[in-house]
Structures are given as structure tokens and as C-alpha cells.
Amino acid sequence: MKKKLRILTVFLLRLNVIVIIGFVFLNLIFPLKVSTDYSQSVYSSDGRLMQTFLNNTDKWRIFIPLNNVSPLFVKTIVTKEDKYFYSHFGVNPVAVFKAFFVNTVSSKRLSGASTISMQVARLFQPKKRNVFNKLIEVFRAIQLEIKYSKNEILELYLNHLPYGGNIEGVNSASLIYFNKQASALSLSECVILSVIPNKPTSLNIKNKYSSIVLAKEKWLRIFEKDKVFNENLILTALNEPLDIQKFALPKIAPQFCLRLKNTHKNECNIQSSINSYFQMAIQEKLKKYVEKLKERNINNASVFVLNNQTGKVIVYCGSNDYDDDKHAGQVDGVVAFRSPGSALKPLLYAQSFETGICTPNTILLDVPINIGNYTPVNYDKTYKGTVSLQNALINSLNIPAVEMLKTIGLNPFISFLKQFGFKNIKSKEMGFSLALGACGVSLEELVLAYSVFAKQGELMTPSMLLKPSEMNENRVLSKESAYFISDILQKLNRPDISQSMFNSTFRIPKIAWKTGTSFGRRDAWAIGYNQKYTIGVWVGNFDGEGVPSLNGAESATPLLFDVFNYVDYNSNKQWFNIPKGIKYRLICSKSGFLPSENCSQLINDAYIENITVQQKCQHIIPIMVNMDSTFHYCNSCVDNQPYLLKNYLFLQPNLINFYETEKIAYPKIPPHYSQCTKVYESKGLKIISPNDGSEYLIEKDTKTKLSLNAETDYLSKKIFWYVNNKLVGETLPNIPFFISPPFGNLKIICMDDLARKYEVNISIKEF
């Protein structure tokens, strides 16, 4: 007997060795391949599903981690399908023997004895049900048990359960049938979602509603009998009304979700930074806002909100209505390149502070100018003569901005913009119209640039993901220059509330803001910020059609303040602290420079220590005049003549020409002493070409140039040329200047830097 037992033991040991060796061999030849291919899904920062996409086989297979699935469902499915799941190694021998016995006695396949591991194997490699394929399932199940933990196998199982059609996984079924995540399922819903996978075709919710109800009640009674759940829970589930239907999957911020899907192709569940409550509320506001604008043929708008403190994007509305095919609603207006209009002016003036050439009270000219063939005009087509920098920015005047760009230089400003993150601005294509937005920028780029002011000069890398990320910050602007811009832009009169009432409205956030309107009224912008948020709004038409009534102030600003009041309602109105590098001084209010002994009207001015140029005022100069002030002397002709030393305003030729053209009174320097031989021997200032009264014949559509030339004396340092009272350029003395003349009668004026001028009139006719 002992000998037989020993022989049997040896046989079994050898058999085990053979089986193990065989398994290892087969495992090498037929390795386990698990390809999950989950749907890519984007979630908000608060865990709400924003959008999911079909997987590569056009199925809804929305992944959910096991620990996020309702414990009720886990208990239901394990009890129902494989109650010894945590005890076996992929195969349940007792269940196999029982199934063999039952099926043999009945001559029918009444029991399959499939464990959850075997079902997972079948889900990944579906085959016809027969003995041979069952052995393959056993082999694959054991492979699964070796490679994965029990919880990992169960997670695979729950995410691949078939629910009919192209719906797979408990989370997909839960969202589509009950409009909720699988973490929030009730017991009744758990039982329903546990019975459908057994017969996903026959238990179709459309035509087998009653069968599903009967299956649910059957299994609840079994669970009650086996005391799987307590009686109260079973009773609640039995009485719970069945509300099962096909719900549409959510589509929140679709352009944003598509963007994340394309940039994170290897992630199935993408946790974004979007605040779903803000997103949905603002998307609804945006849609209603544009509905009103459609009466004026304005059909599109976008909103972008950045949290300055975290660097996270919290609202991303690519368009007002994604499903509006008629007006290209699927375009992503956040990244589309459009002309920014005046929205670049704060950056231009920021660079003037940064280089030290200006302060907020620097006096700028606002008079008609012409640079080459470029003749900018102000929005309202009026001119102020002179204006402080801060008032030029507050009123968004065009002429001072173009003059500032001319002073700074085109290439230095383009380089400055690139530091702020603008990628589509190329120097070869730009002219001085860049100051007024003649370039392409995106809403995202503008918001990021304005956030530099909010971050006191630091450019951050924004994040669209929830996971913590390093706020890589790069200083591109000094704190002082950023503060100057913020201080100026917060002074703009708000359209939503009068300035006098603002301090009493403690719930309304304080912000700095700027608008922009592109040439042709194709784009309206409004960008606002405070310490917490930077918000950008674009309004227009995606097809680029201009609308006469479209402008930043009226079309975009109301929406900006509505959004800001929503996301930052009842916020702290604390403003930016004044940087240590800002100091104060007295300056002449007429010139914006340090006062001389002749300056009488002084104002307080902020400047940047060790950066701002300390230039002394020269707007008043002493002139030697005769006793009745009818003419003035120079050093060459005063000799022993009696004279008075009298103060006069030293005005730039552009400003003098503006005053005279507009017939604005100003204190003129009297003409030079007519008998001064030193000046008049050299003939003073005189146009020698073209001749007064000349007529020129020019062929149409040619590039014929007309030479303008003047002779002058040693006193002139610079010559300014005007055609029909518009400045067309400047030259050094005795250097010709060429223009492409328009047809018609032309008044040509040259003026030197001593305010002496000479005028001729000519006629240009077509040959």
C-alpha cells in the first residue's frame, strides 16, 4: 500500500513538473497581450466628466479606477459572477466539476464555470464556446493571475463588461444609462448593470425593459436569501423606480477637451484644471450674450480665464456655441490668430518705462503725422496737440502710440513682444502700424501677456492640467514698469458702474483693463486682470467679416465685466503694492521733464530709480527781442541794439503746424530781424524744389517720385516736410526728400527746428 502511495506521489510530482514546464513553454510561445484601448476622457478639476471620445475601435470604454467604483457594484458583481474570486488562482476546480456534472446530466450547457479571470481572458480574446477554447481561457486566466493582482484583474473586468452596441465598461454604462459616474450607483442600479453583461443583446433597454426589471428582482431576492446585503437596502432597491434610458455624454468646453486629447494621446483619463461650475456658467453667459449680438451680424465670441496665483486655466470657451455649424462654432477662438487693435499699447508703453525714456506723466504729441505712406489717425479722428502718456493710454490714442513705437524702434519692440510669448510676430512683415495691432495674436497669448502685469513682471507657463506643476516664471518686465501699467489701466471708467460709486460696491472686483478694436472692425477685445485672475474676451466673426458697430468698448467690455464679476464676486479689493524702486519728483506739467528756473506749473511724478532719464525741461527758452517784441535778434545781429530777454514756448514744428492748421492760438516767436545780414546772406530757409506755382504731369499707376529740397543756413538742424498740412517726413538740412505725390493741388511746407517755415503751391496732373 505504501509503495503504491509513493508511486502515486512521485507520479503527481512529475506531472506537476511537466505541467509547470509546459505552462512556462506555452507562456513563452503565447505571451499574454492585454490591450485596453480606453476612451480618452477629460475631467474638470472638481472631478466632473467634461467630454469623452470614442476609442480606436469606435467604442465607449470609459476607464474608472477600481477604488472609484461603487462598493455596492463591486460586491454585487463578485458575488454574482465569482464569489470565490479572491480564493482561487484563475480557475475554480469545484465550479469546473459542478459544471461538468450538471452539463453531462442535462446534456445541455447550463453552467460555464467561468471565473472572473477567465471572463477577462474571453473579453480580450473572444472565441466560440467549446472545450478546447475553454482550455485556452484557463491558460490565459492563469497568465492573468501571474501578471496582475486580484484588484487589477477585477479593474480590467469592470472596465470591459459588454453592455450592448459599442458600450463597454461599467462607467460607460453608468454614464449613458443613468447619467452618473459608477461611483454614485445605487444598489438597484448596480444589480441592473450586473445582469446586462450576461445577455447584452437580449437585455436591451429599448425593447427588453420588463426583462431587466424581472432580472433585477430575481437577483435582489437571491442576495436577500444569501444575506449579501441587509434587508433595508434590499427593500429600498426593490422599491426604487427604474429610470433607465440613453443619456447623451457630456460635452463641456469641447475645443479645450479636443486640445488636451491631442496633446496627451497616451492618457485615458486627463484631469484638467478647468473649474466646471465656472465653465458651464460662463459658457451659458457667453451663448446668451452673442444671441443678442447676432442682431448686429456679430456671431462669435471666446473667453479665456487664467488664475494668476496658480497658473491654471480655469475657463476655456473656444466659441459661444460649438454646435452652431452655420457660424463655424467648432473653431477654437482661444488660439485663432487675429489683429489685437489697441490691446498691444500697454506693452508698448511698458517698454518705454523699462528703457527709462518715459514716465506716466511724460508729455507726448498728438498731432497728424505721416511716416512714409503710413498716415495713422485717432479713433475719433480728433487730436489733442499734447497729452500725458497715461492719458494717451487711458484714451487709447493712436498717434502717440505710433510716435512711441518710432522712438523705441520697430525691431526692439518686436523682440520685447516675443519675450511676452507672442509667437506669430515677424519683423519682416511689420511696420509702424504694429503699434495699432497690425499683426496676429491669439486670445491665449494676450491673456498670458497681461498676466505679466498681474504677476508684477513675471511671465509664467500656464497649465491646463490639475496635477501640481512648477510655476516656471521668467522675469520679462520690472515690477516698477508693471505697476505703472496696472495703475494707469485701473483708472479707466468702468462701463458697468460709475467710478464715483465703485468704492461703495464692495462685492465688485477691482481690475485693470484694456480694450482693442482691429482695423476694419473685425475683432473686438477686452482684457482685464487683478492679483487673482486675468480674463480675456474676443468678439467678432470667425470668417473675418467686419461689422460697423463692432468695437472693444461696446462689444467685448460688458462681457468681460460680467465674467469677472462672476468668478471674483465679493473678492478682496487689495491692489498691487508700490515697488521700492518707484520714487517721486516734481516735473514741469508742460513738458514732463525736470523743471528749469522758468517752469511755473509743477506736478508730482513717479519714476523708476536709476532707470528713468533725468532730463531738464527746455520748453521755455529766452529770446532776444526788440523793445516792442515785433522781431527777435540772433547773436550775429544784436550788436548794440537795445533788446529785451523774453521767455517763449519752444514748440516742436509738428505742434506749431497743428496749431496753425487748426487755427489754435499759441505764443509765437516773432520773426527774425529782417536786416540780419548773417542769416539773410545765406537766404535763411527756402524751398528750392519744386518751384511755387509749378505744374507736374505724371503717368497714372507709376512710381514717379517728386524731389523736395530746401536750402537753409547754419542755424537749422533738422527740416520737416508737410504736404497739405500732413507731416510726410524729416531730413537733415540741405538733403533732398522724395515723395510719391497724389494728384491734385498740393501745398508743400518745409519747417525747421527753429519754427521757420516756407511754403509753395504746386499742381499734380495725370499725363
C-alpha positions in Angstrom: 0.0 0.0 0.0 2.8 2.4 1.0 4.6 1.5 -2.2 1.5 2.4 -4.3 1.1 5.6 -2.4 4.7 6.5 -3.0 4.4 5.7 -6.7 1.3 7.9 -6.9 3.0 10.8 -5.2 6.0 10.6 -7.5 3.7 10.5 -10.5 1.8 13.5 -9.3 5.0 15.4 -8.6 6.3 14.6 -12.1 3.0 15.5 -13.6 3.1 18.9 -11.8 6.7 19.5 -13.0 5.6 18.6 -16.6 2.6 20.9 -16.3 4.7 23.8 -14.9 7.4 23.3 -17.6 4.6 23.0 -20.2 3.0 26.2 -18.9 6.3 28.1 -19.0 6.9 26.9 -22.5 3.5 27.8 -23.7 3.7 31.2 -21.9 6.9 31.9 -23.9 5.3 30.9 -27.2 1.9 32.5 -26.5 2.6 35.5 -24.2 -0.3 37.4 -22.7 -1.2 40.5 -24.6 -3.6 43.0 -22.9 -4.6 46.0 -24.9 -7.1 48.1 -23.0 -7.7 50.9 -25.6 -9.8 53.0 -23.3 -11.7 56.1 -24.5 -9.8 59.3 -23.8 -11.8 61.3 -21.2 -11.2 64.8 -19.9 -12.3 65.7 -16.4 -12.6 69.0 -14.6 -10.6 70.0 -11.5 -13.7 69.1 -9.4 -14.0 65.6 -11.0 -16.8 66.2 -13.5 -16.6 64.4 -16.8 -16.3 67.1 -19.4 -16.0 65.0 -22.6 -15.0 61.6 -23.6 -14.0 60.3 -27.1 -14.6 57.0 -28.9 -11.7 54.7 -28.7 -9.8 53.4 -31.7 -12.5 50.8 -32.4 -15.3 53.3 -32.1 -16.4 52.1 -28.6 -17.4 54.0 -25.5 -14.9 52.4 -23.0 -14.6 55.0 -20.2 -12.0 53.9 -17.7 -12.7 54.1 -14.0 -10.2 53.0 -11.3 -11.4 50.2 -9.1 -11.4 52.3 -5.9 -13.7 54.8 -7.6 -16.4 52.2 -8.5 -19.3 52.0 -6.1 -18.5 49.3 -3.4 -22.1 48.1 -3.9 -21.4 47.2 -7.5 -18.1 45.5 -6.7 -19.8 43.3 -4.1 -22.8 42.7 -6.5 -20.7 41.6 -9.5 -18.2 39.5 -7.5 -21.0 37.7 -5.6 -23.0 37.1 -8.7 -20.1 36.1 -11.1 -17.4 34.6 -8.9 -17.8 34.6 -5.2 -14.6 32.7 -4.7 -12.7 35.2 -6.8 -10.2 36.1 -4.1 -9.6 32.5 -3.2 -8.7 30.7 -6.5 -5.8 31.1 -8.9 -7.8 31.9 -12.0 -9.7 28.6 -12.1 -12.3 27.3 -9.6 -11.9 23.5 -9.6 -15.2 23.0 -7.6 -17.1 25.1 -10.1 -15.5 23.2 -13.0 -16.5 19.8 -11.5 -20.0 21.0 -10.8 -20.4 22.4 -14.3 -19.2 19.2 -15.8 -21.6 17.2 -13.8 -24.6 19.4 -14.4 -23.9 19.7 -18.2 -23.4 16.0 -18.5 -26.6 15.0 -16.7 -28.7 17.5 -18.6 -26.9 17.1 -21.9 -27.0 20.9 -22.2 -24.6 23.7 -21.3 -26.3 25.1 -18.2 -23.2 26.2 -16.4 -19.9 27.5 -17.8 -17.8 27.6 -14.5 -16.0 30.7 -15.8 -14.3 32.7 -13.2 -13.8 36.5 -13.5 -10.3 35.9 -14.6 -11.5 33.5 -17.3 -14.1 36.1 -18.4 -11.5 38.7 -18.7 -9.5 36.4 -20.9 -12.5 35.8 -23.1 -13.2 39.6 -23.3 -9.8 40.2 -24.6 -9.8 37.2 -27.0 -13.4 36.3 -27.7 -13.9 32.7 -29.2 -16.6 30.2 -29.8 -17.5 28.3 -26.6 -16.2 24.8 -26.7 -13.9 22.6 -24.6 -10.7 23.5 -26.5 -11.4 27.2 -26.2 -12.3 26.8 -22.6 -8.8 25.3 -22.0 -7.3 28.4 -23.7 -9.4 30.6 -21.3 -8.0 28.6 -18.4 -4.4 29.1 -19.7 -5.0 32.9 -20.2 -6.7 33.2 -16.8 -3.6 31.7 -15.1 -1.4 34.1 -17.1 -3.5 37.0 -15.8 -3.2 35.8 -12.2 0.6 35.6 -12.6 0.9 39.1 -14.1 -1.7 41.0 -12.3 -3.1 41.3 -8.7 -6.7 40.4 -8.0 -7.7 44.0 -7.9 -6.1 44.8 -11.2 -7.9 41.8 -12.8 -11.2 43.0 -11.3 -10.5 46.5 -12.6 -9.9 45.1 -16.1 -13.1 43.2 -15.9 -15.3 46.1 -14.7 -13.9 48.3 -17.5 -14.6 45.8 -20.3 -18.0 44.5 -19.4 -20.2 44.4 -22.5 -23.4 46.4 -22.4 -24.7 46.2 -25.9 -23.7 48.0 -29.1 -20.5 50.0 -28.6 -20.9 50.5 -24.8 -18.3 48.7 -22.7 -17.3 49.1 -19.1 -19.4 49.8 -16.0 -18.5 53.6 -16.1 -19.6 53.9 -19.7 -22.9 52.1 -18.9 -23.5 54.1 -15.8 -23.0 57.5 -17.6 -25.1 56.5 -20.6 -27.9 54.7 -18.8 -28.1 56.6 -15.5 -26.3 59.9 -16.3 -23.9 59.4 -13.3 -20.4 58.1 -12.6 -20.1 54.5 -11.5 -19.1 55.7 -8.1 -22.6 57.0 -7.4 -24.7 53.9 -8.3 -27.5 52.7 -6.0 -28.0 49.0 -5.3 -30.8 48.8 -7.7 -28.7 50.3 -10.5 -25.8 48.1 -9.5 -27.9 45.0 -9.9 -29.2 46.1 -13.3 -25.6 46.8 -14.6 -24.5 43.4 -13.3 -27.2 41.4 -15.2 -27.0 43.2 -18.6 -23.4 41.9 -19.4 -24.7 38.3 -19.2 -27.1 38.9 -22.1 -26.2 42.4 -23.5 -28.2 41.8 -26.7 -31.3 40.2 -25.3 -31.4 42.6 -22.3 -31.6 45.7 -24.5 -33.1 48.7 -22.7 -35.1 49.7 -25.7 -37.3 46.6 -26.0 -36.5 44.4 -23.0 -37.4 46.8 -20.2 -39.6 44.4 -18.4 -37.0 41.6 -18.7 -34.4 43.8 -17.0 -36.9 44.6 -14.2 -37.5 40.8 -13.6 -33.8 40.0 -13.7 -33.2 42.8 -11.1 -35.9 41.5 -8.8 -34.7 37.9 -9.1 -31.1 38.7 -8.1 -32.2 41.0 -5.3 -34.2 38.1 -3.8 -31.1 35.8 -4.2 -29.0 38.4 -2.4 -31.7 38.7 0.3 -31.8 35.0 0.8 -28.0 34.7 1.0 -27.8 37.8 3.2 -25.4 39.5 0.9 -27.0 42.9 1.7 -29.1 44.0 4.7 -32.9 43.8 4.4 -33.4 47.6 4.4 -31.0 48.1 1.5 -32.7 45.2 -0.4 -36.2 46.7 0.2 -35.1 50.1 -0.9 -33.7 48.6 -4.1 -36.8 46.6 -4.8 -39.0 49.8 -4.4 -36.7 52.1 -6.3 -38.3 53.2 -9.6 -36.3 52.2 -12.6 -35.2 55.2 -14.7 -33.0 53.7 -17.4 -32.6 55.5 -20.7 -29.8 56.6 -23.0 -28.4 59.9 -22.0 -26.0 62.0 -24.1 -22.5 62.0 -22.8 -21.4 65.5 -21.6 -19.7 68.0 -23.9 -18.2 70.7 -21.7 -15.5 73.0 -23.2 -15.3 70.8 -26.4 -12.4 72.8 -28.0 -10.4 72.6 -24.8 -11.1 68.9 -24.4 -10.1 68.2 -28.0 -6.9 70.1 -27.5 -6.0 68.1 -24.4 -6.9 64.9 -26.2 -4.4 65.7 -29.0 -1.6 66.8 -26.7 -1.9 63.9 -24.2 -2.5 61.0 -26.6 -1.2 58.4 -24.2 -3.5 59.3 -21.3 -7.1 57.9 -21.0 -8.3 60.0 -18.0 -7.0 63.5 -18.3 -7.5 65.6 -15.1 -7.8 69.2 -16.3 -7.5 72.5 -14.5 -11.0 73.7 -15.6 -13.5 74.7 -12.9 -16.6 73.1 -14.3 -19.0 75.4 -12.4 -17.4 78.5 -13.7 -17.0 76.9 -17.2 -20.7 76.0 -17.5 -22.0 79.2 -16.1 -19.7 81.4 -18.3 -20.4 79.3 -21.4 -24.1 79.9 -20.8 -23.5 83.6 -20.3 -21.4 83.7 -23.5 -24.1 82.0 -25.5 -26.8 84.3 -24.4 -24.6 87.4 -24.9 -23.8 86.5 -28.5 -27.5 85.7 -29.2 -28.2 89.5 -28.6 -25.2 90.5 -30.8 -26.5 88.4 -33.7 -29.0 91.1 -34.5 -26.0 93.2 -35.5 -24.4 90.4 -37.5 -21.8 89.6 -34.8 -21.9 85.8 -34.4 -18.9 84.6 -32.5 -17.1 85.1 -29.2 -14.5 83.4 -27.0 -13.5 83.7 -23.3 -10.3 82.6 -21.6 -9.7 82.8 -17.8 -6.3 82.3 -16.1 -5.7 82.0 -12.3 -2.7 84.2 -11.8 -1.9 82.6 -8.4 -1.8 79.0 -9.5 -1.0 79.4 -13.2 -4.1 77.2 -14.0 -6.5 77.8 -16.8 -10.0 77.6 -15.2 -12.3 78.7 -18.0 -11.8 78.0 -21.7 -14.7 78.9 -24.1 -13.4 78.4 -27.6 -16.7 79.7 -29.1 -20.1 80.7 -27.9 -21.8 77.7 -29.5 -19.9 74.6 -30.6 -22.9 73.2 -32.4 -23.5 76.3 -34.5 -22.3 75.0 -37.8 -23.7 78.0 -39.7 -21.2 80.3 -38.0 -18.3 77.9 -37.7 -18.9 77.2 -34.0 -16.2 74.5 -33.9 -13.4 77.0 -34.4 -11.3 77.5 -31.3 -11.2 81.3 -30.9 -8.8 81.0 -28.0 -5.9 80.0 -30.2 -7.0 81.7 -33.5 -4.7 84.5 -34.6 -6.5 87.8 -35.0 -5.5 91.5 -35.1 -5.3 92.9 -31.5 -6.0 96.5 -32.3 -5.1 98.8 -29.4 -4.6 95.9 -27.0 -0.8 96.0 -27.6 -0.5 99.6 -26.4 0.1 98.8 -22.7 3.1 96.6 -23.7 4.5 99.5 -25.9 4.3 102.0 -23.0 5.6 99.3 -20.6 8.8 99.2 -22.8 9.1 103.0 -22.7 9.1 102.8 -18.9 11.5 99.9 -19.0 14.0 101.8 -21.1 13.7 104.9 -19.0 12.6 107.3 -21.7 9.1 107.9 -20.2 7.1 108.1 -17.0 3.3 108.2 -16.8 3.4 112.0 -16.9 5.7 112.3 -19.9 4.1 114.7 -22.5 3.6 113.2 -25.9 2.5 114.8 -29.2 -1.0 114.1 -30.6 -0.9 115.7 -34.0 -1.4 114.5 -37.6 1.7 112.6 -38.8 2.8 110.7 -41.9 5.6 108.1 -41.9 6.4 107.2 -45.4 3.0 106.3 -46.9 1.5 105.5 -43.5 -0.9 108.1 -42.0 -2.4 106.9 -38.7 -5.4 108.7 -37.2 -7.1 108.6 -33.8 -10.2 106.6 -33.3 -12.4 109.7 -33.2 -10.4 111.5 -35.8 -9.6 114.3 -33.5 -6.2 115.5 -32.0 -5.3 116.9 -28.6 -2.0 118.5 -29.5 -0.2 117.4 -26.4 -1.2 114.7 -23.9 0.4 112.9 -21.0 1.4 109.3 -21.5 -1.1 108.0 -19.0 -4.0 109.9 -20.7 -2.8 108.7 -24.1 -3.1 105.1 -22.8 -6.4 105.7 -20.9 -8.0 107.2 -24.1 -6.2 104.8 -26.4 -4.9 107.5 -28.7 -3.3 106.1 -31.8 -0.9 108.9 -32.8 1.1 109.0 -29.5 1.4 105.2 -29.7 2.8 105.3 -33.3 5.2 108.1 -32.3 6.3 106.0 -29.3 7.0 103.0 -31.5 9.0 105.2 -33.8 11.1 106.3 -30.8 11.6 102.8 -29.4 12.2 101.2 -32.7 10.3 98.5 -34.6 12.8 95.6 -34.0 13.3 96.3 -30.3 9.6 96.3 -29.7 9.1 93.1 -31.7 11.8 91.4 -29.6 10.1 92.8 -26.5 6.8 91.2 -27.6 8.4 87.8 -28.2 9.6 87.8 -24.6 6.0 88.0 -23.6 5.1 84.9 -25.5 3.9 86.2 -28.9 5.0 83.7 -31.5 3.4 84.9 -34.7 5.0 88.4 -34.9 7.7 88.6 -37.6 9.8 91.7 -38.1 10.0 91.4 -41.9 6.2 91.8 -42.2 5.8 94.6 -39.7 5.6 98.4 -40.0 4.8 101.2 -37.6 1.1 100.1 -37.7 2.2 97.4 -35.3 1.5 99.9 -32.5 -2.1 99.7 -33.5 -2.3 96.0 -33.8 -1.3 95.2 -37.4 -0.1 91.7 -36.5 -1.6 88.4 -35.5 -2.1 87.3 -31.9 -4.3 84.8 -30.1 -6.6 85.4 -27.1 -4.5 83.0 -25.1 -1.3 85.0 -25.9 -2.9 88.3 -24.9 -4.2 86.9 -21.6 -0.8 85.5 -20.9 0.9 88.8 -21.7 -1.4 90.8 -19.5 -0.9 88.3 -16.7 2.7 89.6 -16.7 1.4 92.9 -15.3 -0.7 90.9 -12.7 2.4 88.9 -11.8 4.4 92.1 -11.4 6.6 91.5 -14.4 6.9 87.7 -14.4 5.9 85.6 -17.3 4.5 82.2 -16.2 3.9 79.0 -18.1 0.2 78.3 -17.8 -1.1 74.8 -17.0 -4.2 73.2 -18.3 -3.9 70.1 -16.0 -5.0 69.6 -12.4 -1.8 67.9 -11.3 0.7 70.2 -9.4 3.2 71.7 -11.8 6.1 74.0 -11.3 5.2 77.6 -12.0 8.1 78.4 -14.2 8.3 82.1 -14.0 10.6 84.3 -16.1 11.0 88.0 -15.4 10.4 89.9 -18.6 9.5 93.3 -17.0 10.4 95.1 -13.9 8.0 95.4 -11.0 8.0 99.2 -11.4 7.0 99.2 -15.1 4.3 96.6 -14.4 2.9 98.7 -11.6 2.8 101.8 -13.8 0.7 100.0 -16.4 -1.6 98.5 -13.8 -2.1 101.8 -12.1 -3.0 103.5 -15.4 -5.3 100.8 -16.6 -7.3 100.6 -13.4 -8.2 104.3 -13.9 -10.4 103.6 -16.9 -14.0 104.4 -16.4 -15.9 101.1 -15.9 -19.0 100.6 -18.2 -20.8 98.5 -15.6 -20.7 101.1 -12.8 -19.8 104.7 -12.3 -16.4 105.5 -10.9 -17.9 107.5 -8.0 -19.9 104.5 -6.9 -17.2 101.9 -7.2 -15.9 102.0 -3.6 -19.4 101.6 -2.2 -19.9 98.4 -4.3 -17.7 96.2 -2.1 -18.7 93.0 -3.8 -17.4 94.1 -7.3 -13.8 93.2 -8.0 -11.3 95.9 -8.8 -9.5 95.3 -12.1 -7.1 96.9 -14.6 -8.4 96.5 -18.2 -7.9 97.5 -21.8 -9.9 97.1 -25.0 -8.9 96.7 -28.6 -10.6 97.1 -32.0 -8.9 95.8 -35.1 -8.8 97.6 -38.4 -12.0 97.1 -40.4 -13.8 96.3 -37.1 -13.2 92.6 -37.5 -12.2 92.0 -33.9 -13.2 93.4 -30.5 -11.1 92.6 -27.5 -11.3 93.3 -23.8 -8.6 92.1 -21.4 -8.8 92.6 -17.6 -6.8 91.5 -14.6 -6.2 91.8 -10.9 -4.0 89.9 -8.5 -6.1 86.7 -8.8 -7.3 86.4 -12.4 -6.6 87.5 -15.9 -9.5 87.3 -18.2 -9.7 87.8 -22.0 -12.7 88.2 -24.2 -12.8 88.3 -28.0 -15.9 89.1 -30.0 -16.3 89.1 -33.8 -16.9 86.7 -36.7 -14.8 83.7 -37.3 -15.0 84.3 -41.1 -13.3 87.7 -40.6 -16.3 89.7 -41.7 -16.2 93.3 -40.3 -19.2 94.9 -38.7 -19.5 98.7 -38.4 -20.8 98.6 -34.9 -18.1 96.2 -33.6 -15.7 97.7 -31.1 -13.9 96.6 -27.9 -15.6 99.1 -25.6 -19.2 98.3 -26.5 -19.0 94.7 -27.9 -16.5 93.0 -25.6 -16.2 95.0 -22.4 -19.7 94.3 -21.0 -19.0 90.6 -21.2 -15.6 91.0 -19.6 -17.0 92.6 -16.5 -19.9 90.1 -16.4 -17.4 87.3 -16.3 -15.1 89.0 -13.8 -17.9 89.8 -11.5 -18.9 86.1 -11.6 -15.6 84.4 -11.0 -14.3 87.0 -8.5 -17.5 88.2 -6.8 -17.2 89.5 -3.3 -13.4 89.4 -3.6 -10.7 91.3 -1.8 -10.1 94.6 -3.5 -6.5 94.8 -2.3 -4.4 96.3 -5.1 -0.7 95.9 -6.1 1.9 97.3 -3.7 4.1 100.1 -4.9 7.5 98.7 -5.7 10.5 100.0 -3.8 12.1 101.2 -7.0 9.4 103.8 -7.6 10.4 107.3 -6.4 8.7 110.7 -6.7 9.8 114.0 -8.0 8.4 117.4 -9.3 8.3 117.9 -13.0 7.1 120.6 -15.4 3.5 119.8 -16.3 4.0 121.2 -19.8 7.0 119.0 -20.8 7.1 116.2 -18.3 10.8 116.9 -17.6 12.6 118.1 -14.6 11.7 121.8 -14.1 14.1 124.6 -15.1 14.1 128.0 -13.4 11.5 129.2 -16.0 8.9 126.5 -15.2 6.0 127.6 -13.1 3.4 124.8 -13.3 4.8 121.8 -11.5 3.2 118.4 -10.7 4.3 115.3 -8.8 5.6 112.5 -10.9 6.5 108.8 -10.3 9.7 107.5 -11.9 11.9 104.4 -11.7 15.1 104.9 -9.7 18.3 104.5 -11.7 16.3 103.8 -14.9 14.3 106.9 -15.8 16.3 109.5 -17.7 16.6 112.7 -15.7 16.2 115.3 -18.5 15.8 119.0 -17.8 12.9 121.0 -19.2 13.6 123.2 -22.2 10.1 124.0 -23.2 10.6 127.7 -22.3 13.6 129.5 -23.9 14.8 133.1 -23.6 14.7 135.0 -26.9 16.3 138.5 -27.5 13.5 140.7 -29.0 13.3 144.4 -29.8 11.6 146.7 -27.3 8.1 146.2 -28.7 8.6 142.5 -29.3 7.9 142.7 -33.0 11.1 140.7 -34.1 13.9 138.9 -32.5 17.7 139.0 -32.7 20.3 136.4 -33.1 23.8 136.7 -31.7 25.0 137.9 -35.1 22.7 140.8 -35.3 22.0 142.1 -31.8 25.3 144.1 -31.7 24.5 147.3 -29.7 20.8 147.1 -30.3 18.5 147.6 -27.3 16.7 144.3 -26.6 14.6 142.5 -24.1 15.2 138.9 -23.0 11.8 137.4 -23.2 10.6 133.8 -22.5 8.8 131.9 -25.3 7.4 128.4 -25.6 9.8 126.2 -27.6 7.3 124.2 -29.6 8.1 121.3 -32.0 7.5 122.1 -35.6 4.8 119.3 -35.7 2.9 121.0 -33.0 3.3 124.5 -34.5 1.9 123.2 -37.8 -1.0 121.6 -36.0 -1.8 124.8 -34.1 -1.7 126.9 -37.3 -3.7 124.4 -39.4 -6.4 124.2 -36.7 -6.1 128.0 -36.1 -5.3 127.4 -32.4 -3.7 130.4 -30.7 -0.3 129.9 -29.3 2.6 132.3 -28.3 4.6 132.8 -31.5 8.2 133.7 -31.5 8.4 137.0 -33.5 10.1 136.9 -36.9 13.9 137.3 -37.2 15.3 140.8 -37.6 15.0 141.5 -41.3 18.3 143.3 -41.6 20.4 140.5 -40.2 22.9 140.0 -43.0 24.4 136.8 -41.4 21.1 135.0 -41.9 19.8 136.5 -45.0 23.1 136.4 -46.9 22.6 132.6 -46.6 18.9 133.2 -47.6 17.6 131.6 -44.4 15.1 128.7 -45.1 13.7 128.4 -48.6 12.2 125.7 -50.8 14.3 125.5 -54.0 12.4 122.5 -55.4 9.7 122.3 -56.5 9.0 125.9 -57.7 6.0 127.7 -56.5 3.1 127.5 -59.0 4.6 124.6 -60.9 2.5 122.1 -62.7 3.7 118.4 -63.0 2.3 115.8 -65.4 2.7 112.2 -64.1 1.5 108.9 -65.7 -1.1 107.0 -63.6 0.0 103.9 -61.7 3.6 104.7 -61.9 6.0 105.1 -59.0 7.2 108.5 -60.0 8.9 110.4 -57.2 8.9 114.1 -56.6 12.0 115.7 -55.0 11.5 118.2 -52.2 14.6 120.3 -51.5 15.3 123.3 -49.3 18.3 125.4 -48.6 18.9 126.8 -45.2 21.5 128.4 -43.0 23.7 127.1 -40.3 21.1 127.6 -37.7 18.8 124.8 -38.8 19.5 121.3 -37.5 16.5 119.5 -39.0 13.9 120.0 -41.8 10.3 118.8 -41.6 8.2 118.4 -44.7 4.4 118.8 -44.9 2.1 118.0 -47.8 -1.4 119.5 -47.4 -0.7 120.1 -43.7 0.3 116.4 -43.1 3.8 115.6 -42.0 5.4 113.3 -44.6 9.0 113.1 -43.3 12.1 114.8 -42.0 15.6 115.2 -43.2 18.9 116.9 -42.3 19.4 120.4 -43.8 20.1 120.6 -47.5 19.3 117.0 -48.1 16.5 116.2 -50.7 13.4 114.3 -49.6 11.4 112.2 -52.1 7.6 111.6 -52.1 5.1 109.8 -54.2 2.7 112.8 -54.8 -1.1 112.4 -55.0 -2.9 114.0 -57.9 -4.4 117.4 -57.3 -3.3 120.8 -55.8 -0.6 120.4 -53.2 0.5 122.8 -50.5 4.1 122.0 -49.6 5.6 123.4 -46.4 9.0 123.0 -45.0 9.8 123.9 -41.4 13.0 123.8 -39.5 13.6 123.2 -35.8 13.6 127.0 -35.2 9.9 127.1 -36.3 10.9 129.0 -39.5 8.8 127.8 -42.5 8.5 128.3 -46.2 5.5 127.4 -48.4 5.0 126.6 -52.1 1.9 125.5 -54.0 2.0 123.1 -57.0 -0.3 121.0 -59.1 0.0 117.3 -60.0 -2.0 116.2 -63.0 -2.3 112.9 -64.9 -0.3 112.6 -68.1 
